Amino acid sequence: MAIEIVLLDNVEKLGKVGETVRVADGYARNFLFPRDMAVPANKVIVKQIEARRAKAEADHAAEVAAATEIAAKINETSITIPMQAGEDDKLFGSVTVTEIHDLLLKDGIDIDRRKISTSEAIKTLGVHEVTVKVHSEVSATLKVWVVKA
């Protein structure tokens, strides 16, 4: 006998959170219900899940919009870092993510420094592009000018 349930958690090969699926009665009673992965489907539960899903989608859309706004600001920004360099334009040391983060803070852009990544260490003078992961779906490119001090 099959029973209709609403998933409260993502279940591999069955469905995602909020989906209504039909499963064997024993599977639901002995596995899904005790682990709080699902509840029996009824009109009240389905409406609650749909309302929760709609709120989550709206929150996600707001996060992405805010991240896109910050990414646009970062794309328009370029920072200049004066560094000591030798004859062949190689730096004595390298530009760190912390230095980039501090300069972004001075420009009024507050980003977690762990979200700033360089493809390789910046050890030469010139223009370098640095990737800033603002959100899981949104990233920006920051131009870093390294000049001789």
Secondary structure, 3 states (H helix, E strand, C coil): CEEEEEECCCECCCECCCCEEEEEHHHHHHHHCCCCCEEECCHHHHHHHHHHHHHHHHHHHHHHHHHHHHHHHHHHCEEEEEECECCCCEEEEEECHHHHHHHHHHCCCCCCHHHEECCCCEEECEEEEEEEEEECCEEEEEEEEEEEC
